[in-house]
Amino acid sequence: MNPETVDLDIAQAQRDLLADRWKAHVALFPHRHPDPSSLAHWELVTAIHNPRPRLSVEGFRGIGKTTYLEEAAIIKAVYREFRNMVIVGASYTRATDRIASIKREFEINDYLIQLFGDLRGDVWQDGKIVLKTGLCIQALGRDQSMVGIKHFDWRPDAAMLDDTEDPDEPRNDAERQATWDWFLKTFLPALDRPLESWVRVLGTRRGVGSIPERLERAHWPVKKIPIEHLDEDGKRKAAWPAKFPLDDIDRMKLDYIGDMHTWNQEYMCEPMSAADLIFKREMFRYEPRERTWEPVWCMIDPARTGGRRGASTGWAAWSWVKNRLYVWGADAHFLLPDEIVSLAFDLAERFDPIWIGVEKDGLAQFIEQPLRQEQVRRGLTIPVKPIAAISGTQGHGQTRFIQGLQPFFSNREVIFAQEFPALEAQLLSFPAGIRDAANALAYALTMRPAAPIYDGFTHEHVVEDIAISGGHPVFVAANATGAMTTAVLVQAFDGTIRILADWVMEGAPAERVADIAQAIATGPDSSRPVVVGGRGKSWEDMLKTAVPDRMLRRPAAAVWVVPQIHTDRHMNVGLMQAVRALPGEVRPGGTEVSGSMYLRDALSRQVRGLPAVEINPAARWTLRALAGGYTRSMVRGRLQDFAEEGPYRVLMEGLEAFMGMVRVGAAERKEDDEEQNFRYDERTGRRYVSAMPTRIRR
């Protein structure tokens, strides 16, 4: 090969690497990077070689920032971009380790030697090397005197500060202040040109007053590369997927659950110390317990993007018991939209919540329609409530929102029924890091019921295995809007009220009344004994009969009772018409005000030592309504006299109409009505008294 051609190739390669510093790192040092590099490494190299004189580089532990800075020192040396470089470490020994790595490349890197020759000079020591070109690279320990640091007449015109605070070295505020004083008063003034000399500071924030934190406050340019970040679509992205994929990051984070500020400093490049934490481990209070009667609220903070690598969906379940907040469940998952819908049904089954709140924006975007379809498919309505997102719940607005929990934690009024690793990790790292579960729990402050309509309800009103009492009439306290139909199966006799079952169904009465009637027919046994054996007999004839008349149980038709608004010719929604079309008996109830007074009094009374109101656990909507779902509305911070709109109001107004009827004694007329011969008009479904003789059913 022609030597001149070789020289031309070498010269061209030198020019190419000079023009493209990333290419220089890749070409000269492939043996130092066994794992595929990432865009984050390109950004790191670009920042290091930026022409600006000063730069503070913060990269997560393991990204290789020290490796790339050593390589940058070699590249700058072969292109003679400095004369005297100082490498500063947490100690002189640490600094000499960097010198040793640089020396080794000059000694064994064949391609480097091929392009630039053997550059080893006469001074080739542990703490100082001088190249054949006369350039000097030397080590310096943190806080060390700068006396004798000159090389010939050249003061340092380039410097690398590499982790001047050892992670294994405990340091107090005074010691950090002393290092900062050394940096300002000794190190910078010793440079050839303090404002123009090339200075790169690599470090991790370790406590208040660390060098990286102070440099940022002093408005030094800063390049930060956390281990993960969110892209423009809000999806999580790993900085170095080949070595630290998101799954590994999640597993690594588990080790720092009790010390999330360390995780955020070491891996997320976020300025935080233990003193900065809003929520601290000692604020967490644990009382292992199972929920019994406590009313529960749930909140889902849905991710705005789908997929396993999007933002996570946080949720929380809690109860307010006086001024204490009991947390029954909380977590954060990376869920697809259909999985968020499944989560809502899972929470409804596990906690039987009064409301499952969903941020209104997230509900409208991609959850609302699938959720409706799933309710229809399952034949089950769950108490989902759109919750308006707090203004500015991204960034500082969300920070203030979650921060509202801090007084309750500080006073130890938040009680965890068990450990919740995801929630605890987010609270301990707050205000940094992911906060979906914490944000969901913060809605406990805004979803807290203002004032329940009935405050006399207790767990003593819940009676297991309650059954229909034979011989007493059964009623269906129904109500409806144009889009919802509700019903409560209830009995009232001897001063007691038995609530046996209830239904809340989406859909107009014309669509849903028949479904409710079928559920009643196949549900609780409402039959009663009747005599079968002939027309009425005299006492003498009965004495002559050897075998007594047979007693059979036949279904007793329930009477439907509806609020008086449904009798209005123009304002009704077809509820009474739908009942008559079954056919069934329907009558208007009393006023809701009168019924509310009667129910409130009944909740505070006892009959024969037992609560006057007994509710079957199967009547879940009624239980939730009395436990806190049926509340007075809050408008612009003012408590209103009327109840909050929603399914609980529709259900309870139907029950109150029935109670109003009971109060005036209308329920007792049912037994008298049974003695009359009623028939139903086949066309209209209206009931009338027939003059035809009563048939005996056999």
C-alpha positions in Angstrom: 0.0 0.0 0.0 1.2 3.5 -0.8 2.3 5.3 2.4 1.0 8.5 1.0 -2.5 6.9 0.5 -2.4 5.7 4.1 -1.5 9.1 5.3 -4.3 10.6 3.3 -6.8 8.0 4.9 -5.5 8.8 8.4 -5.8 12.5 7.8 -9.3 12.2 6.4 -10.3 10.0 9.4 -8.9 12.6 11.8 -10.9 15.3 10.1 -14.1 13.2 10.2 -13.8 12.5 13.9 -13.0 16.1 14.6 -16.2 17.2 12.8 -18.4 14.5 14.4 -17.7 14.0 18.0 -20.3 11.2 18.5 -18.7 9.3 15.6 -15.3 9.8 17.4 -16.6 8.2 20.5 -18.1 5.3 18.6 -15.1 4.7 16.4 -12.3 5.1 19.0 -13.9 3.4 22.0 -16.2 0.5 20.9 -14.7 -1.8 23.5 -15.8 0.5 26.3 -19.5 0.2 25.3 -20.6 -3.5 25.1 -24.3 -2.6 25.2 -26.0 -0.8 22.3 -26.0 3.0 22.9 -29.1 5.1 23.0 -30.2 8.6 22.0 -29.5 9.7 25.6 -25.8 8.9 25.1 -25.8 11.0 21.9 -27.4 13.9 23.9 -24.8 13.4 26.6 -21.8 13.5 24.2 -23.3 16.5 22.3 -23.6 18.4 25.6 -20.1 17.5 26.8 -18.5 18.8 23.5 -20.8 21.8 23.3 -18.6 24.9 22.7 -20.0 26.6 25.8 -17.3 26.8 28.5 -19.4 25.7 31.5 -21.8 22.8 31.9 -23.2 20.7 34.8 -24.1 17.2 33.7 -26.6 15.1 35.8 -27.2 11.6 34.5 -28.7 8.6 36.2 -26.4 6.1 37.8 -25.3 3.6 35.3 -25.6 5.8 32.1 -21.8 6.0 31.8 -21.3 9.7 32.1 -17.8 9.2 33.7 -16.8 6.9 30.8 -17.9 9.4 28.2 -16.2 12.3 30.0 -12.9 10.3 30.1 -13.2 9.7 26.4 -14.0 13.4 25.8 -10.8 14.2 27.7 -8.8 11.9 25.3 -10.4 13.3 22.2 -9.8 16.9 23.3 -6.2 16.0 24.1 -5.4 14.4 20.7 -6.9 17.5 19.0 -5.0 19.8 21.4 -8.0 21.7 22.6 -6.4 22.4 26.0 -2.9 22.6 27.6 -3.5 21.7 31.2 -6.5 19.7 32.3 -7.4 19.0 35.9 -9.6 16.0 36.9 -11.2 16.5 40.4 -12.6 13.6 42.4 -14.2 13.2 45.8 -10.6 12.3 46.8 -7.2 12.3 45.2 -7.4 8.5 44.9 -10.7 8.7 43.0 -9.2 11.3 40.7 -6.2 9.1 40.0 -8.6 6.3 39.0 -9.8 8.6 36.1 -6.2 9.2 35.1 -5.5 5.5 35.1 -8.4 4.9 32.6 -7.2 7.6 30.3 -3.6 6.3 30.5 -4.7 2.8 29.5 -6.4 4.1 26.3 -3.2 5.8 25.2 -1.3 2.6 25.9 -3.6 -0.1 24.4 -6.1 1.5 22.0 -4.7 0.4 18.6 -7.0 2.6 16.5 -6.2 5.6 18.6 -2.5 4.9 18.3 -2.9 4.3 14.5 -4.6 7.7 14.0 -2.6 9.9 16.4 0.6 7.9 17.2 2.0 6.9 20.5 1.5 10.0 22.6 3.0 8.8 25.9 5.4 11.4 27.2 8.1 11.5 29.8 5.8 12.1 32.8 3.5 9.0 33.1 2.5 8.8 36.7 -0.6 7.8 38.7 -1.7 11.3 39.3 -0.2 13.1 36.3 0.5 12.4 32.7 2.2 14.6 30.1 1.7 13.7 26.4 4.4 14.1 23.8 2.6 17.1 22.6 3.3 18.8 25.9 -0.4 18.6 27.1 -0.9 17.7 30.8 -3.7 15.9 32.5 -3.5 15.7 36.3 -5.6 14.6 39.3 -6.9 16.7 42.2 -8.9 15.8 45.3 -11.9 17.7 46.4 -11.0 20.6 48.8 -7.3 20.1 47.9 -5.0 23.1 47.6 -4.3 24.3 44.0 -0.7 25.1 44.8 1.6 23.4 42.2 -1.2 22.7 39.8 0.4 24.7 37.0 2.1 22.9 34.2 5.1 24.9 33.1 3.5 28.4 33.0 0.1 27.1 32.1 -2.7 27.4 34.6 -5.5 24.9 34.1 -7.6 25.8 31.1 -9.8 22.6 31.3 -11.3 20.8 34.2 -13.5 17.8 34.9 -15.2 17.4 38.3 -16.5 13.9 38.7 -18.9 13.1 41.6 -17.1 15.3 44.1 -19.5 13.9 46.7 -19.0 10.2 47.3 -22.4 8.4 47.8 -20.8 6.3 50.6 -19.5 9.4 52.4 -21.8 11.0 55.0 -21.5 14.7 54.8 -23.3 17.5 56.8 -24.4 20.9 55.7 -21.2 22.6 57.0 -19.0 20.2 55.0 -21.0 20.9 51.8 -20.7 24.6 52.4 -16.9 24.2 52.8 -16.7 22.4 49.4 -18.8 25.2 47.7 -16.5 27.8 49.3 -13.5 25.9 47.9 -15.1 25.7 44.5 -15.8 29.5 44.4 -12.8 30.8 46.2 -10.0 28.4 45.3 -10.8 26.3 42.3 -12.5 28.7 39.8 -10.0 31.5 40.5 -7.1 29.1 39.8 -8.3 28.4 36.3 -6.5 30.2 33.4 -9.7 32.1 32.5 -12.4 31.4 35.1 -15.2 32.4 32.7 -13.8 30.9 29.5 -12.0 27.7 30.6 -13.6 24.4 29.6 -15.3 23.0 32.8 -17.5 20.0 33.0 -19.1 19.0 36.4 -20.6 15.5 36.6 -22.5 14.9 39.8 -25.6 13.7 41.6 -27.5 15.7 44.1 -26.9 14.4 47.6 -28.6 16.5 50.1 -29.3 20.2 50.3 -26.3 22.3 49.2 -24.6 19.8 46.9 -22.5 21.1 44.1 -25.0 20.3 41.3 -27.8 22.0 43.2 -25.8 25.1 43.8 -24.6 25.3 40.2 -28.2 25.2 39.0 -29.1 28.0 41.4 -26.1 29.9 40.1 -27.6 29.6 36.6 -25.0 27.3 35.2 -26.2 25.4 32.1 -27.4 22.0 33.2 -27.9 18.8 31.2 -30.1 16.2 32.9 -30.7 12.7 31.7 -33.1 10.7 34.0 -33.5 7.0 33.7 -36.9 7.5 32.2 -39.1 10.3 31.0 -42.5 11.0 29.3 -42.5 11.6 25.5 -44.7 14.1 23.7 -47.6 11.7 23.9 -47.3 11.2 27.6 -45.8 7.7 27.2 -43.0 6.5 29.4 -39.6 6.1 27.7 -36.5 4.5 29.0 -33.3 6.5 28.5 -31.3 3.4 27.8 -33.7 0.6 26.7 -31.0 -1.9 25.9 -29.7 -2.0 29.5 -32.5 -0.5 31.6 -35.9 -1.3 30.0 -39.0 -0.1 31.7 -39.8 -3.4 33.3 -36.3 -3.4 35.0 -36.8 0.2 36.1 -40.0 -0.7 37.8 -38.3 -3.6 39.6 -35.4 -1.4 40.6 -37.7 1.2 42.0 -39.2 -1.4 44.5 -35.9 -1.4 46.4 -36.4 2.3 47.1 -40.0 2.4 48.3 -38.9 3.4 51.7 -36.4 6.0 50.4 -37.9 7.5 47.3 -35.9 10.7 47.6 -32.8 8.7 47.0 -34.3 7.1 43.9 -35.2 10.5 42.6 -31.8 11.9 43.2 -29.8 9.0 41.9 -32.0 8.0 38.9 -34.4 10.8 38.1 -32.0 13.8 38.5 -34.5 15.6 40.6 -33.5 18.0 43.4 -34.8 16.6 46.6 -33.6 15.9 50.0 -35.3 14.2 53.0 -36.0 17.7 54.4 -37.9 18.6 51.2 -40.3 15.7 51.5 -44.0 16.6 52.1 -45.0 13.1 53.1 -42.6 11.2 55.4 -42.6 7.6 56.4 -43.3 8.4 60.1 -46.6 10.0 59.0 -47.9 6.6 57.8 -50.2 4.9 60.2 -51.2 1.2 59.8 -54.1 -0.6 61.4 -54.7 -3.9 59.8 -58.5 -4.4 59.6 -61.3 -5.6 57.4 -64.1 -3.2 56.3 -67.5 -3.9 57.8 -70.2 -1.2 57.7 -68.1 1.8 56.7 -69.3 3.5 53.5 -66.7 3.5 50.8 -65.8 6.0 48.0 -63.5 5.1 45.1 -61.7 7.2 42.6 -60.0 6.3 39.3 -57.5 8.6 37.8 -57.4 7.2 34.2 -54.3 7.5 32.1 -54.8 9.7 29.1 -52.9 7.3 26.9 -53.4 3.6 26.4 -50.9 0.8 26.3 -48.5 -0.9 28.7 -46.0 1.9 28.3 -48.3 4.9 28.6 -49.0 6.8 31.8 -50.3 4.7 34.6 -53.9 4.6 35.9 -54.2 5.3 39.6 -57.1 4.4 41.9 -57.9 4.6 45.6 -60.7 3.4 47.9 -61.4 5.0 51.3 -63.9 5.7 54.0 -64.5 8.8 56.1 -65.1 7.9 59.8 -65.6 11.2 61.5 -62.4 13.1 60.7 -60.3 10.0 60.0 -59.6 8.8 56.5 -59.4 5.0 56.3 -57.7 3.8 53.1 -58.8 0.3 52.0 -57.1 0.0 48.7 -54.8 2.0 46.3 -52.6 1.1 43.4 -51.4 2.2 40.0 -51.3 0.1 36.9 -50.5 0.5 33.2 -54.0 -0.3 31.8 -55.6 -0.3 28.4 -59.1 1.4 28.2 -61.0 -1.9 28.4 -58.9 -2.8 31.5 -59.9 0.5 33.1 -63.6 -0.5 32.5 -62.9 -3.8 34.1 -61.2 -2.1 37.1 -64.4 0.0 37.7 -66.5 -3.2 37.9 -63.8 -4.9 40.1 -63.9 -1.9 42.5 -67.7 -2.1 42.6 -67.6 -5.8 43.5 -64.8 -5.5 46.1 -65.8 -2.4 47.9 -69.5 -1.8 47.1 -68.7 1.9 46.9 -71.2 4.8 47.2 -69.5 6.4 44.2 -66.8 5.4 41.8 -65.4 8.7 40.7 -63.7 9.1 37.4 -62.1 12.3 36.2 -64.5 13.8 33.8 -62.0 14.4 31.0 -60.8 10.8 31.1 -64.4 9.5 31.3 -65.4 11.5 28.2 -62.4 10.6 26.2 -62.5 6.9 25.9 -64.2 5.2 28.9 -67.8 6.4 29.0 -69.2 4.6 26.1 -67.4 1.2 26.7 -68.5 1.5 30.4 -72.2 1.9 29.4 -71.9 -1.0 27.0 -70.4 -3.2 29.6 -73.1 -2.3 32.1 -75.7 -3.4 29.6 -73.9 -6.6 28.8 -73.6 -7.5 32.4 -77.1 -6.3 33.3 -75.5 -4.4 36.2 -75.5 -0.7 36.9 -72.5 0.5 39.0 -72.4 3.9 40.7 -70.0 5.8 38.4 -69.8 9.5 38.9 -68.0 11.9 36.6 -65.8 14.2 38.7 -64.6 17.5 37.3 -60.8 17.6 37.3 -59.4 20.2 39.8 -58.3 23.2 37.8 -54.7 22.9 37.0 -54.3 19.3 38.1 -51.2 19.0 35.9 -48.0 20.5 37.3 -48.2 23.0 40.1 -52.0 22.8 40.4 -51.9 19.0 40.9 -49.1 19.5 43.4 -51.2 21.8 45.5 -54.1 19.4 45.2 -52.2 16.4 46.5 -50.5 18.6 49.1 -54.0 19.1 50.7 -53.6 15.6 52.1 -50.5 16.5 54.1 -52.3 17.9 57.2 -54.3 14.7 57.6 -51.1 12.6 57.3 -49.2 15.0 59.6 -51.9 14.6 62.3 -51.9 10.8 61.7 -55.6 10.9 60.7 -55.0 8.8 57.6 -55.0 5.1 58.4 -53.9 2.4 56.0 -55.7 -0.9 56.4 -52.6 -2.6 54.9 -49.5 -1.7 53.1 -49.9 0.0 49.6 -46.4 0.0 48.0 -47.4 2.0 44.9 -49.2 4.7 46.9 -46.5 4.9 49.6 -43.8 5.2 47.0 -45.6 8.0 45.2 -46.3 9.9 48.5 -42.7 9.5 49.7 -41.3 10.8 46.4 -43.9 13.6 46.1 -43.8 16.3 44.6 -41.4 14.5 42.2 -42.1 11.4 40.2 -45.3 9.6 39.2 -48.4 10.6 41.3 -51.5 8.8 39.8 -52.4 6.9 43.0 -51.7 9.8 45.2 -53.8 12.1 43.0 -56.7 9.5 43.2 -56.5 9.5 47.0 -56.5 13.3 47.0 -60.0 13.3 45.6 -61.1 12.0 49.1 -61.1 15.7 50.1 -63.4 16.8 47.3 -65.7 13.7 47.2 -66.3 13.8 50.9 -70.1 14.0 51.4 -71.3 17.5 52.4 -74.4 16.6 54.6 -76.3 13.3 54.4 -80.1 13.7 54.2 -80.5 11.0 56.8 -77.9 10.9 59.6 -79.6 8.3 61.8 -78.6 5.3 59.7 -76.2 2.9 61.4 -74.9 -0.6 60.7 -77.6 -1.9 63.1 -80.2 -1.3 60.5 -78.6 -3.9 58.2 -80.2 -7.3 58.9 -79.0 -10.5 57.3 -81.5 -13.0 55.9 -84.4 -10.7 56.2 -87.5 -12.1 54.4 -90.9 -11.0 53.3 -93.4 -11.3 56.1 -96.4 -13.4 55.0 -99.8 -12.0 55.5 -98.7 -8.4 54.9 -98.8 -6.5 51.7 -95.7 -6.0 49.5 -95.0 -2.8 47.7 -92.7 -1.6 45.0 -91.6 2.0 45.7 -90.7 3.1 42.2 -89.5 6.2 40.5 -88.1 7.1 37.1 -86.7 9.8 34.9 -86.6 9.7 31.2 -83.3 7.8 31.3 -83.4 5.8 34.6 -85.8 3.6 36.5 -85.5 2.6 40.1 -87.5 0.4 42.5 -87.4 -0.7 46.1 -89.2 -3.8 47.3 -90.6 -2.9 50.8 -93.1 -3.8 53.5 -94.5 -1.6 56.2 -96.5 -3.0 59.1 -96.8 -2.8 62.9 -94.6 0.4 62.9 -91.7 -1.4 61.1 -90.3 -1.0 57.6 -88.6 -3.9 55.8 -86.5 -3.0 52.7 -86.0 -6.3 50.9 -84.3 -5.5 47.6 -83.8 -2.6 45.1 -83.0 -2.0 41.5 -81.4 0.9 39.6 -81.5 0.5 35.8 -80.6 2.8 33.0 -83.4 3.2 30.6 -86.9 4.6 30.4 -89.8 3.0 32.4 -91.2 1.5 29.2 -88.0 -0.5 28.8 -87.2 -1.4 32.4 -90.4 -1.9 34.4 -91.0 -5.4 33.0 -87.4 -6.3 33.9 -87.9 -5.2 37.5 -91.2 -7.0 37.7 -89.6 -10.2 36.5 -86.8 -9.8 39.1 -89.4 -9.4 41.8 -91.3 -12.5 40.6 -88.2 -14.6 40.7 -86.7 -13.0 43.8 -87.9 -12.8 47.4 -90.9 -15.1 48.1 -93.9 -12.9 48.3 -96.5 -15.8 48.4 -99.1 -16.2 51.1 -101.4 -19.1 52.2 -104.9 -19.4 50.6 -107.6 -22.0 51.2 -108.4 -24.4 48.4 -111.4 -26.8 48.7 -114.6 -25.1 47.7 -116.7 -22.1 48.3 -117.2 -20.9 51.9 -118.6 -23.6 54.2 -120.7 -23.3 57.3 -119.3 -24.3 60.7 -121.5 -27.4 60.8 -120.4 -28.5 57.4 -116.7 -28.1 58.3 -117.2 -30.3 61.4 -118.6 -33.0 59.2 -115.6 -33.0 56.9 -113.0 -35.7 57.6 -110.2 -34.1 55.8 -109.6 -30.3 56.3 -109.3 -28.0 53.4 -105.9 -27.7 51.7 -103.7 -24.7 52.2 -101.7 -23.5 49.2 -99.2 -20.7 48.8 -99.9 -18.4 45.9 -98.0 -15.3 44.8 -99.2 -12.1 46.2 -99.0 -9.3 43.6 -97.0 -6.3 44.8 -98.5 -2.9 44.6 -96.4 -0.2 42.9 -96.2 3.2 44.6 -94.8 6.1 42.7 -94.2 9.8 43.5 -97.2 12.1 42.7 -95.3 13.8 39.9 -96.0 10.7 37.8 -99.8 11.4 37.9 -99.3 14.7 36.0 -100.8 14.6 32.6 -98.0 16.4 30.9 -94.9 15.8 33.1 -95.0 12.1 33.6 -92.4 9.8 32.0 -94.7 6.8 31.5 -93.9 5.0 34.7 -97.5 4.4 35.7 -98.5 3.4 32.2 -95.6 0.8 32.1 -96.8 -0.7 35.4 -100.4 -1.0 34.2 -99.2 -2.6 31.0 -97.7 -5.6 33.0 -100.6 -5.6 34.2 -100.0 -4.4 37.7 -101.6 -2.2 40.3 -100.0 1.3 40.7 -101.0 4.1 43.0 -99.5 7.5 43.8 -97.7 7.8 47.1 -97.7 10.6 49.6 -95.5 13.7 49.4 -91.7 13.2 49.6 -91.5 15.8 52.4 -94.0 13.8 54.6 -92.3 10.5 53.7 -88.8 12.0 54.6 -90.1 13.0 58.0 -91.5 9.5 58.6 -88.4 7.7 57.5 -86.1 10.0 59.6 -88.2 9.2 62.7 -88.3 5.5 61.9 -84.5 5.3 61.6 -84.3 6.6 65.2 -87.0 4.3 66.6 -87.0 0.8 67.9 -89.9 -1.7 67.9 -89.8 -4.5 70.5 -86.1 -3.7 71.1 -85.2 -3.9 67.4 -84.6 -1.1 64.8 -87.9 0.0 63.2 -86.1 0.0 59.8 -84.5 -3.3 58.7 -82.6 -3.4 55.4 -81.5 -6.5 53.5 -77.8 -6.4 52.5 -79.1 -7.2 49.0 -80.7 -3.7 48.8 -77.2 -2.3 48.1 -78.4 1.0 46.5 -80.6 1.8 49.4 -77.8 1.0 51.9 -75.3 3.2 50.0 -77.9 6.0 49.7 -78.4 6.0 53.5 -74.7 5.6 54.2 -73.8 8.8 52.4 -74.8 8.7 48.7 -78.1 10.6 49.3 -76.7 14.0 50.3 -77.6 17.7 50.1 -76.1 19.4 47.1 -73.2 21.8 47.3 -73.2 24.7 44.9 -70.4 27.2 44.8 -69.4 26.2 48.3 -72.9 26.6 49.7 -75.0 23.8 51.1 -78.4 23.6 49.4 -81.7 22.5 50.7 -82.2 19.9 47.9 -80.5 16.6 47.3 -77.7 16.1 44.8 -78.8 14.9 41.4 -78.1 11.2 40.5 -79.4 7.7 41.0 -79.6 7.9 44.8 -81.9 10.9 44.6 -84.2 9.1 42.1 -84.3 6.0 44.2 -84.9 7.7 47.6 -87.6 10.0 46.3 -89.5 6.9 45.2 -89.0 5.4 48.7 -90.0 8.7 50.4 -93.2 8.8 48.3 -94.1 5.3 49.7 -93.2 6.5 53.2 -95.5 9.4 52.8 -98.3 7.0 51.9 -97.5 4.9 55.0 -97.6 7.9 57.2 -101.2 8.7 56.3 -102.2 5.0 56.8 -102.8 4.2 53.1 -100.8 1.0 53.4 -103.4 -0.6 55.6 -106.0 -0.4 52.9 -104.3 -3.1 50.9 -105.8 -5.9 53.0 -109.3 -4.4 52.5 -108.7 -4.2 48.8 -108.0 -7.9 48.6 -111.5 -8.7 49.6 -112.9 -6.9 46.6 -113.2 -8.5 43.1 -110.8 -6.5 41.0 -110.3 -6.9 37.2 -108.1 -5.2 34.7 -109.1 -3.5 31.4 -107.2 -5.4 28.7 -106.7 -2.3 26.6 -105.6 0.3 29.2 -104.5 -1.9 32.0 -106.7 0.1 34.5 -108.1 -1.7 37.5 -111.8 -1.7 38.3 -114.2 -3.5 40.7 -116.1 -6.2 38.8 -119.7 -7.3 39.5 -119.0 -10.7 38.1 -118.9 -13.5 40.6 -115.4 -14.5 41.9 -114.0 -17.7 40.5 -112.5 -20.3 42.7 -109.0 -21.2 41.6 -108.1 -24.8 41.9 
